[in-house]
Amino acid sequence: MSFFRKRLFASQSGSSEEPASTADRLQAEIEALEGEMAESMRVLADAQARVAAAEARAIAAVRAGDDSAARAALLATQADAERVALIEADLKVLRAILDECHEFARAANSPAPRP
């Protein structure tokens, strides 16, 4: 059982409204994850733009023969490139969790097989 399912179903109320409540909680979790993913994608785009700008500055500095400016630009690129890698890894995990949530929601909404 995945982490998400453990967390979502850890507290069972036993009430007659539990299925609707569980479906509502699942939908709320999906919406929260989608919002987090959208925000991460915006941050990723900003970081990628900074990397591209720093790389362009480094190339321009190398062409101009300014080794210290090129080094400074490359150091700036390195920090943002590491951040890009971390954000991309987080997005991969968020996508996997969202896929699992959608799969679980589809399975919960499909009719039960007849015996």
C-alpha positions in Angstrom: 0.0 0.0 0.0 1.4 3.4 -1.0 2.2 6.2 1.4 -0.7 8.2 0.0 -3.3 5.5 0.5 -2.0 4.9 4.0 -2.4 8.6 4.9 -5.8 8.9 3.2 -7.4 5.9 4.8 -5.6 5.8 8.1 -8.6 7.2 10.0 -11.8 5.3 9.2 -14.9 6.8 10.7 -17.3 4.0 9.9 -20.1 6.5 9.2 -22.6 6.0 6.3 -21.1 9.1 4.6 -17.6 7.7 4.6 -17.5 6.9 0.8 -18.5 10.4 -0.2 -16.2 11.9 2.4 -13.3 9.7 1.2 -14.0 10.6 -2.4 -14.1 14.3 -1.4 -10.8 14.0 0.4 -9.2 12.2 -2.5 -10.4 15.0 -4.9 -9.1 17.6 -2.5 -5.7 15.9 -2.3 -5.6 15.7 -6.1 -6.4 19.4 -6.4 -3.7 20.3 -3.8 -1.1 18.1 -5.6 -2.0 19.7 -9.0 -1.6 23.2 -7.5 1.7 22.2 -6.0 2.8 20.8 -9.3 1.8 24.0 -11.2 3.7 26.1 -8.7 6.8 23.9 -9.0 6.6 24.2 -12.8 6.5 28.0 -12.6 9.6 27.9 -10.2 11.3 25.5 -12.6 10.7 27.7 -15.6 12.2 30.7 -13.7 15.2 28.7 -12.6 15.7 27.4 -16.2 15.6 31.0 -17.5 18.2 32.0 -14.9 20.4 29.1 -16.1 20.1 30.1 -19.7 20.8 33.7 -18.9 23.9 32.8 -16.9 25.1 30.5 -19.6 24.7 33.3 -22.2 26.7 35.7 -19.9 29.4 33.1 -19.5 29.7 32.5 -23.3 29.8 36.3 -23.9 32.5 36.7 -21.3 34.5 33.9 -22.7 34.3 35.4 -26.2 35.3 38.8 -24.7 38.3 37.1 -22.9 37.0 38.1 -19.5 37.8 34.9 -17.5 36.6 36.3 -14.1 33.2 37.2 -15.5 32.9 33.9 -17.2 33.8 32.1 -14.0 31.2 34.1 -12.0 28.5 33.4 -14.6 29.4 29.7 -14.5 29.2 29.6 -10.7 25.8 31.2 -10.9 24.8 28.6 -13.5 25.9 25.8 -11.2 23.7 26.8 -8.3 20.6 27.3 -10.5 21.3 24.1 -12.4 21.3 22.1 -9.1 18.0 23.7 -8.2 16.6 22.8 -11.6 17.6 19.2 -11.0 16.0 19.1 -7.6 12.7 20.6 -8.9 12.6 18.2 -11.8 13.0 15.3 -9.3 10.2 16.7 -7.2 8.0 17.0 -10.2 8.7 13.4 -11.2 7.5 12.3 -7.7 4.4 14.6 -7.9 3.5 13.2 -11.3 3.8 9.6 -10.0 1.6 10.4 -6.9 -1.0 12.2 -9.1 -1.0 9.2 -11.5 -1.6 6.9 -8.6 -4.4 9.1 -7.2 -6.1 9.2 -10.6 -5.8 5.5 -11.0 -7.2 4.9 -7.5 -10.1 7.3 -8.2 -10.9 5.5 -11.5 -10.8 2.1 -9.8 -13.0 3.4 -7.0 -15.5 4.8 -9.5 -15.7 1.7 -11.7 -18.4 -0.8 -11.2 -17.5 -3.8 -9.1 -17.2 -7.1 -11.0 -20.1 -9.4 -10.7 -19.5 -12.7 -8.9 
